[in-house]
Amino acid sequence: MGLMKQTTTGIPAQCCTLNISGTKQERLVAMFKAIGNPIRFEIIKFLVTHPGCITGDIVNHLPVAQATVSQHLKVLKESGWISGNIEGTSTCYQLDEGSINWFRIIVNDIF
């Protein structure tokens, strides 16, 4: 395996480009931040195995108050991880497949 060529400043030479900026970068960062929280990540895991569940189901699964779950659901929804449909007095949550596919494509392009 060869060593990476270095510039005169000692920094390795550029190997590739990372063409992401503006609103695309902001969206990606918001999605990473959202799942960086352990409770929100647990909500995502729960929705993978329990698609279309209501807030009460999520609350019963987690060791936090309903108000806290609602705050986390709001962040996940705003960042694009989930969507919610109002059904009577309940909201039914599921993963937002379109947004998750976008995330996969962008992360694949970066790495």
Backbone hydrogen bonds, N-H to C=O, Kabsch-Sander energy under -0.5 kcal/mol:
donor,donor_aa,acceptor,acceptor_aa,energy
7,T,11,I,-2.6
10,G,7,T,-1.6
13,A,5,K,-3.0
20,I,18,L,-1.5
24,K,21,S,-0.9
25,Q,21,S,-1.1
26,E,22,G,-2.4
27,R,23,T,-2.4
28,L,24,K,-2.1
29,V,25,Q,-2.8
30,A,26,E,-2.3
31,M,27,R,-2.0
32,F,28,L,-2.4
33,K,29,V,-2.9
34,A,30,A,-2.2
35,I,31,M,-1.7
36,G,32,F,-0.7
36,G,33,K,-0.9
37,N,34,A,-0.8
41,F,37,N,-2.5
42,E,38,P,-2.0
43,I,39,I,-2.0
44,I,40,R,-2.2
45,K,41,F,-2.6
46,F,42,E,-2.5
47,L,43,I,-2.5
48,V,44,I,-1.8
49,T,45,K,-1.4
50,H,46,F,-1.7
52,G,93,Y,-1.0
53,C,50,H,-0.7
53,C,93,Y,-1.0
55,T,91,T,-1.0
57,D,54,I,-0.9
58,I,54,I,-1.5
59,V,55,T,-2.7
60,N,56,G,-2.4
61,H,57,D,-1.0
62,L,58,I,-1.2
62,L,59,V,-0.6
69,V,65,A,-2.3
70,S,66,Q,-2.6
71,Q,67,A,-1.9
72,H,68,T,-2.2
73,L,69,V,-2.8
74,K,70,S,-2.0
75,V,71,Q,-1.8
76,L,72,H,-2.4
77,K,73,L,-2.4
78,E,74,K,-2.9
79,S,75,V,-2.0
80,G,76,L,-0.6
80,G,77,K,-0.9
81,W,76,L,-1.8
82,I,76,L,-1.2
83,S,94,Q,-2.6
85,N,92,C,-2.5
87,E,90,S,-3.4
90,S,87,E,-1.8
92,C,85,N,-3.2
93,Y,53,C,-3.4
93,Y,91,T,-0.6
94,Q,83,S,-2.2
96,D,81,W,-2.6
97,E,95,L,-1.2
100,I,96,D,-2.6
101,N,97,E,-2.6
102,W,98,G,-1.9
103,F,99,S,-2.3
104,R,100,I,-2.5
105,I,101,N,-2.2
106,I,102,W,-2.4
107,V,103,F,-2.8
108,N,104,R,-2.5
109,D,105,I,-2.2
110,I,106,I,-1.8
111,F,107,V,-2.8
